[in-house]
Amino acid sequence: MIRLRLYRAIDDPESCQKFIVGHRHVLENIGVTKVTSSKDAWMYNPGVYVLIVEDTDDGRVLGGARVHVASKEYPLPVEEATSFIDPKVVDVIGGHIPAGTGEICGLWNSREVAGMGIGAVFLTRAAVAISAQIGLKSLFALCAPYTVKLAENVGYEIETSVGNQGTFYYPKLDLVATFMILRDVDVLSKAIAEERDPIMELRENPVMERTEIYRRREVKLFYQLKLDPTTA
């Protein structure tokens, strides 16, 4: 069984270490060695929530994603990655902090689950779903070209006021990243129905087993997206 489990980073350092090792391995396989969101400091940040994909039979970590809550003390990874290129990023993010904002980042999946939609679809849905649970009204993301459309499907828009109409060369000069914002986490007014409906279902039923279909392939997932109230 494949499980998508939510926890706060500071509450499970062992799982954080497994996440870090797996993410770093994936990045190294594509020739990327310096990514802001892959640094280890996030595991000590009380405003970081982790979605980890686990094989419940043998405990292997197969993927994951993180949701960082923005604050003055803990800038978002997207801010650290791009503000030195365009300082306006700081003001754009800062304007959303009072209401509650954050970032989905560090999304990855292993080769074992490649082609199953784990990273491209199901982790993204889960991350957007749990963002309401932790009090966020908006979300930022720095997207690779092949994930821009996927982000738009769940309600993100390109923030054209920063960078080159919203794009930056990151994490290498030959790679382009797009700065995006989801303005209404609660209602997802810009999301397509095929994405909004399962996200809303995950919010209503954060703990459930569900058979997902991705590219005509069935994937059985167990969602464990409810935080322990004593640690949230």
N, C-alpha and C positions, 0 to 999 in steps of 0.2 A: 504494500500500500504506500502511495506517495502522499505525504502530509505537508500542508502549508501551515506553518505555525507562527503565531505572533508573540513576541516578547519584547520587553524593554531592554536595551543593550546592557545597562549596568546590572541587570538582574541575572544574566546568564553569560558570564565571561567565557565559559567553555564553548558554548555554541558560537559566540562571536569569533573565537579563534578559528573554528572550523570554517566559518563564513569567509574570513580573511584569506585563509590558505586557498580555498576553492576559487575565490574571486581573482586573487593574484595569479593563479595558474592559468585561468582563462585569458586574462589580459596579456600575460607573457606569450601565450600561444599566438596572439595577433600582433606581437611586437610592441606592445605598449607597456612601459615600465614606470611612468610618472603620471599618475592620475590623482587629483586632489581627493576625490571621494573614496579612493582605495587606501588612504593613510589609516593607520591603526588608532588614532586618537579618538575616533568616534565612539569606540566601545566604552569610553569613560564619560560620555556626554549623556546627562540625564534626559535630554530631549530627543534621543534617538530611539526609534522603534524599528525592530527588525522582523522581516518576514523570511523564514528559512524553509527551504524545501528539503524534506528528509525522506529517506527510505526507512519505513518503520521496521522492516525486517532486520536490517543490518546496521542502521544508524548512519549510513552515509549521507553527507550533505550534497545535494544535487543542484542547488541554486539558491538564489535569494535576492532580496531587495531591501532597501532601508527608507524610512521616512524620517527626515530631520525636521524638528520644530525650530523655527527661526527665533533668535533672541539677540539682544545687544551683546551678550556675553559669548554666544556661540553662533558666529556667522554661518550661513549655509555653504555647503561645498561649491555650489554654482557661483556664489559671491566671491569666494576665495579664488576660484578658477578664472573668473572673467573681469573682476573689478579693476585689475591693474591694466587691462586693455581699454576698458570703458568705465570710468568712475560712476557713471549714471546708474549702473547696476545697483549700487549701494542704496541710492534714493528710491529706486523702483521697489526693491525688496522691503526697505525700511517703511515705506508707506503702507505696507500690508501687515506689518508685525503687530500693531495694536489689536487688530481683529482676530489674529491667529493665522499664521502662514507657515509653510514648510516646503520641503523638496523631496521628491522621489528620486533616489539615486542608487548607485552601486548595484544595479540590476544585472544579474548574470544567471546562466545555467550551464551545467556540465554537458559534455558530449553524450553522456548516457541518456539524457532526456531531450537532446536536440531534435527539432522537428515535431515536438509534441505540444507546442504552444505554451510551455511552462513559463519561459521568460517573456516572450512576445505578448502574450495575452493574459494568462491567468494570474501571474504575479502583479501585473499592472492593475488589473481589476481589483485584486485584493488590497493593494496599496491605496488605491483611491477609496475603496470601501472603508478601510480602517481610519483614514484621515479624519472623517467626521467623528469617529469614536474618541479621538484624542484632541478634539476641539479646533480643528483647522477649518478655515473658511476659504482658503485659496492654496494653490500648490504651484511650485515652480519645477522646471526640469530642464536639463541640458541634453538635447537629443541628437543622436547620430542620424544621418540622412534617412536610413532605412526604418527609423522608428518615429519620424515626424508624423506620418499619416496615422500610425497606431495611436499616438498621443492625441491627435486631433479627434480620432474616433471616440475617445473617452471624455472629450470636452476641452482639451487644451487649445490655445491659440498662440501663434507666434507673436512675441513681444518685439515689435519692430522699432521701438524707441531706443534700443540699445544695440551696440555692435554695428555690423553692416546689415541693416534691416533685420536684425535679430540673429545674425550668424557670427560665429567666431571660429578662428582656426584653433582647434583644441581636440585632443591633447597633444597633437603634433601638427606641424605646419601643413602637412598634406591631408589632414583630416578636418572636416567641417562639422561644427556642432551648432545646433539651433536652440536659442533661448526661448522657452515657452512658459505660458502661465495658464492655469485653470482657475478661473475667477470665482466660480460658485460650486464649491465642493458639495454643498448641501443638496442642490437640485440638479446639477450637471445639465444646464440648459443647452449647451452646445454639443453634447454627446449624442451619438446615434443610438437608436433604440436597442440595437443588438448588443451594445455595451452598457448602456444605462440600466437596462432591466436586470441583468445578472449582478451588477454592482449593488443595486438597491436590494436585491434578494440576499446578498451576502451581509448587508447591514442589518437586515431583519433577522437573519439566521446565521450568525457568525460561526457557529459550530455545526457542521453538517458534512455528510458524505454526498458527493455528487459526481455523476458521470458526465464529463465534458466532451464535446466533440470539436476537434480541430482538424481541418483539412480531411474530413471524412474518417478520421481516426478517433476512436473512443479512448478517453483517458479518465481513469477513476481517481478522484482526488478527495482527500479528507481535509476540510478546512477547519482550523482551530484558531479563530481570529478574535477570540474574546480574551481581553487582558484580565489577569488576576487583580481584582479591585484593591487588594492589599499592597500591590506593587506599582499600580498605574500612576 
